[in-house]
């Protein structure tokens, strides 16, 4: 798994084919700490998780990665690019349950790697043609 730092943003990529457990979420964030210190993460505007290779994201993983980014590390925005449909549902649930829907950004992606920022699961499904 590669991670890289950009101005105001840290990118975690690519997410593994399966994102199953809270422990995996903690391992992913540990990868980011190798690039950017914990204090450095707290100064970032967002963490972007690229989900292009992901096939399965469980509720446990989604809740933990969202909590780690926005609560434990104190990053204001968790951005997810092209999560699976179930992954997007779990992420929106996690943000809503935490009362932090403003801290989540979910984007679609197309072949040109451009996409639409979706603010709800319904919008995500609609943009994807469901």
C-alpha positions as CSV (number, residue, x, y, z in Angstrom):
1,X,0.0,0.0,0.0
2,X,1.4,3.4,-1.0
3,X,0.7,6.6,0.8
4,X,1.7,10.1,-0.3
5,X,1.4,13.6,1.0
6,X,0.1,16.5,-1.0
7,X,-0.5,20.1,0.2
8,X,-3.3,19.9,2.7
9,X,-4.1,16.3,1.9
10,X,-2.8,12.8,2.5
11,X,-3.6,10.0,0.1
12,X,-3.9,6.4,1.1
13,X,-3.8,4.2,-2.0
14,X,-4.7,1.8,-3.2
15,X,-7.1,0.3,-0.7
16,X,-6.7,-3.5,-0.7
17,X,-9.3,-5.7,-2.5
18,X,-10.8,-6.5,0.9
19,X,-11.3,-4.1,3.7
20,X,-12.7,-6.2,6.4
21,X,-11.7,-5.5,10.0
22,X,-11.0,-2.6,12.3
23,X,-7.5,-3.9,12.7
24,X,-6.9,-3.4,8.9
25,X,-8.2,0.2,9.2
26,X,-5.7,0.8,12.0
27,X,-2.9,-0.8,9.9
28,X,-3.8,1.6,7.0
29,X,-3.5,4.6,9.2
30,X,-0.2,3.3,10.6
31,X,1.0,3.4,7.0
32,X,0.1,7.0,6.8
33,X,1.9,7.8,10.1
34,X,5.1,6.5,8.4
35,X,4.7,9.3,5.9
36,X,3.2,12.0,8.0
37,X,3.5,12.2,11.8
38,X,0.4,12.0,13.9
39,X,0.8,15.7,14.6
40,X,1.2,16.3,10.9
41,X,-2.0,14.4,10.1
42,X,-3.9,16.7,12.5
43,X,-2.8,19.7,10.5
44,X,-4.1,18.3,7.2
45,X,-7.4,19.3,5.6
46,X,-8.3,15.8,4.5
47,X,-7.3,12.2,4.1
48,X,-8.2,10.7,0.7
49,X,-8.7,6.9,0.5
50,X,-8.6,5.6,-3.1
51,X,-10.8,2.6,-3.3
52,X,-10.3,1.7,-7.0
53,X,-9.1,-1.9,-6.2
54,X,-11.5,-2.5,-3.4
55,X,-14.1,-5.3,-3.9
56,X,-15.5,-5.5,-0.3
57,X,-15.7,-3.0,2.5
58,X,-17.4,-4.2,5.7
59,X,-19.3,-2.0,8.1
60,X,-16.6,-2.7,10.8
61,X,-13.9,-1.4,8.5
62,X,-15.8,1.7,7.3
63,X,-16.8,2.8,10.8
64,X,-13.2,2.4,12.1
65,X,-11.4,4.1,9.2
66,X,-13.9,7.0,9.4
67,X,-13.5,7.2,13.2
68,X,-9.7,7.1,13.0
69,X,-9.4,9.8,10.4
70,X,-11.9,12.2,11.8
71,X,-11.7,11.6,15.6
72,X,-8.5,10.0,16.6
73,X,-6.3,11.8,14.0
74,X,-8.4,14.9,14.0
75,X,-8.5,15.4,10.3
76,X,-11.6,17.5,9.3
77,X,-12.5,15.6,6.1
78,X,-12.4,11.9,5.1
79,X,-12.6,11.6,1.3
80,X,-13.3,8.2,-0.4
81,X,-12.9,7.8,-4.1
82,X,-15.0,5.1,-5.8
83,X,-16.0,2.9,-2.9
84,X,-18.1,-0.2,-3.6
85,X,-21.8,0.3,-3.2
86,X,-21.8,-1.5,0.2
87,X,-18.7,0.5,1.2
88,X,-20.4,3.8,0.4
89,X,-23.5,2.7,2.4
90,X,-21.4,1.8,5.4
91,X,-19.4,5.1,5.1
92,X,-22.6,7.3,4.9
93,X,-24.0,5.3,7.9
94,X,-20.8,5.8,9.9
95,X,-20.8,9.5,9.3
96,X,-24.5,10.0,10.0
97,X,-24.3,7.8,13.2
98,X,-21.4,9.9,14.4
99,X,-23.3,13.1,13.6
100,X,-20.5,14.1,11.2
101,X,-22.0,13.9,7.8
102,X,-20.0,17.1,6.9
103,X,-16.8,15.3,7.5
104,X,-17.4,12.7,4.8
105,X,-16.9,13.2,1.0
106,X,-17.6,10.3,-1.3
107,X,-16.8,10.6,-5.0
108,X,-17.6,8.5,-8.1
109,X,-14.9,8.0,-10.7
110,X,-14.9,7.3,-14.4
111,X,-12.2,6.1,-16.8
112,X,-10.6,9.6,-16.8
113,X,-10.4,9.5,-13.0
114,X,-12.8,12.4,-12.7
115,X,-15.9,12.1,-10.7
116,X,-18.9,13.6,-8.8
117,X,-18.9,14.5,-5.2
118,X,-21.9,12.8,-3.7
119,X,-23.5,13.9,-0.4
120,X,-25.8,10.9,0.1
121,X,-26.0,7.3,-0.8
122,X,-29.0,8.0,-2.9
123,X,-27.0,10.5,-5.0
124,X,-24.1,8.1,-5.3
125,X,-26.4,5.4,-6.6
126,X,-28.1,7.8,-9.0
127,X,-24.8,9.1,-10.4
128,X,-23.7,5.4,-10.9
129,X,-27.0,4.7,-12.8
130,X,-28.8,2.6,-10.1
